[in-house]
Amino acid sequence: MAESTRHPWRWIPTLYFGQGIPYVVVMTLSVIVYKNLGLSNADIALYTSWLYLPWVIKPLWSPVVDMFKTKRLWILSLQLVIGAALAAVAGLLFLLYYGVIDFFIGFIAGVKAFTAAVLGGIGSLPGAVLGGLAIGLIETFWSAYFSVQYKDVAAFSVLIIVLIFMPTGLLGRADVEKV
């Protein structure tokens, strides 16, 4: 039986084909969804052209990536920029909905998020989720049976009680120092 020799670079077209499959699926499904929404062909062409944008601008932003000292610095910088952009979009949506915006809009939400993390246990992701659910349930039940104006007091009171008896939170672990 003769052994066939295959060139080691033969898999490269398969790789490019594999990379293109998700792109084709996204494009096809987006056209189907847009058509079902009743958009015209011109609008569909406009909206699906936005999906081409990452492939089009890649040659343009690759020199920018090379200007950074390390790729890690590029990723961290890009995360900061994307996070700021998403925060700006959230602020704009809030402004459009309520018509007013000030510096203290997210203060209570931030304090409650911090409270949820502390209640669940700092450094524990499942603890933070459990803490957030606990804060939500406490506020909901308090609002159902007592005055809505004091729901924040109830949530922070439960936090204080839990921290008195469990200083690391619900799912937090005590740090053990090795000597």
KATAQUI-V852619 format. One record per pair of residues at least 4 apart in sequence whose ideal C-beta (glycine too) atoms are under 6 Angstrom apart, sorted by sequence separation. I is the first residue (numbers start at 1). J is the second residue. D is the distance in Angstrom with one decimal. If there is no record, write none. Layout:
I;J;D / I;J;D
This chain:
6;10;5.6 / 20;24;5.9 / 39;43;4.2 / 44;48;6.0 / 52;56;5.5 / 57;61;5.6 / 69;73;5.4 / 94;98;6.0 / 106;110;5.3 / 115;119;5.9 / 120;124;6.0 / 138;142;6.0 / 142;146;5.3 / 153;157;6.0 / 162;166;5.6 / 163;167;5.9 / 168;172;3.3 / 34;39;4.6 / 39;44;5.3 / 68;73;4.9 / 143;148;4.7 / 68;74;4.3 / 95;101;4.6 / 121;127;3.6 / 168;174;5.4 / 120;127;3.0 / 120;128;4.6 / 143;151;5.2 / 65;74;5.2 / 142;151;4.8 / 34;44;4.5 / 120;130;4.8 / 117;128;4.7 / 120;131;3.0 / 116;128;5.9 / 119;131;3.6 / 139;151;4.4 / 142;154;4.2 / 31;44;5.9 / 116;131;3.8 / 116;132;4.0 / 138;154;5.6 / 139;155;5.6 / 138;155;5.1 / 30;48;5.5 / 116;135;5.0 / 135;155;5.1 / 138;158;5.4 / 112;135;5.9 / 119;159;5.3 / 130;170;5.7 / 127;169;5.7 / 119;162;5.9 / 127;170;5.8 / 115;159;5.2 / 127;171;3.4 / 126;171;5.8 / 127;172;5.9 / 121;168;5.6 / 124;171;4.6 / 121;169;3.2 / 124;172;5.6 / 120;169;5.4 / 121;170;5.9 / 119;169;5.8 / 120;170;5.4 / 121;171;4.4 / 120;171;5.6 / 121;172;2.5
